């Protein structure tokens, strides 16, 4: 089950196969609202890559009370929101639990399409069948038997006092404001993740076979330096040194099987979708019109990733001297 992902993200994957190949799909994009005179969030927008900038949008909605259809009030609100956006040439609502009869009438009168996103069951007719354990991910990580060695540069803190620093040491900004529960251990872990992300860009690393252990190291510096407080005085952490052993492993991803279809109509697309370690989604999609499945990956916008993160981490950049 995708605990960090809403229905509209699943819809975004399915829309990519439903629309022509010359369009872009964006999740959580901002569209101008004529009545409100400001840009407002639309769950999924599909934008044609042409000169006139024509747009169409799906507003994906998840019903909080499972099994309860979207009622007329909710559908009226969504229709009004989309109809106040003149840049949209196509408007639709997606529900995971159906609609009331009154809600259907309201949407039909306003020209807003209704879709359902429902579980893929045995009654769904596709030429290809997908299994929940179909997806796996190749990930680069540190050897579990030997955690990476992480050290911190705190240049103005005397060496004799640095032994007071521990993983639970609190982090502050340069003004002395506490950074939302962040600790020195969090900063070190983020630096270690930055090191692995950097190594993923190296083609030679990608060619290393699964299970083969190899050394990695780097000095990670900060564009927004964290600070620690010792004896009521702030000290800047200028860099983090990371040294460890890494290897490739494969992780089985439990996928969710979903079907997108017009309300009370036949299924048009089905997907087996899982969440990767970097919080993007990957899915295998089948459609009525295509004989072969397609693999699709969608990354979350940075502003949606921020909602998922447990901590507000400092911005980290790899220093030029990294190895």
Secondary structure, 3 states (H helix, E strand, C coil): CCCCCCHHHHHHHHHHHHCCCCEEEEEEEEEEECCCCEEEEEEEEEEECCCCCCEEEEEEECCCCCCCCECHHHHHHHHHHHHCCCCEEEEEEEECCCECHHHHHHHHHCCCEEEEEEECCCCCCCCCCCCCCCEEEEEEEECCCCCCEEEEECCCCCHHHHHHCCCCCEEECCCCCEEEEEEHHHHHHHHHHHHHHHHCCCHHHHCCCCCCCEEEEEEEEECCCCEEEECCEEEECCEEEEEEEEEEEEEEECCEEEEEEECCCCEEEEEEEEECCCCCEEEEEEECCCCCCEEEEECCCHHHHHHHCCCCCCCEEECCCCC
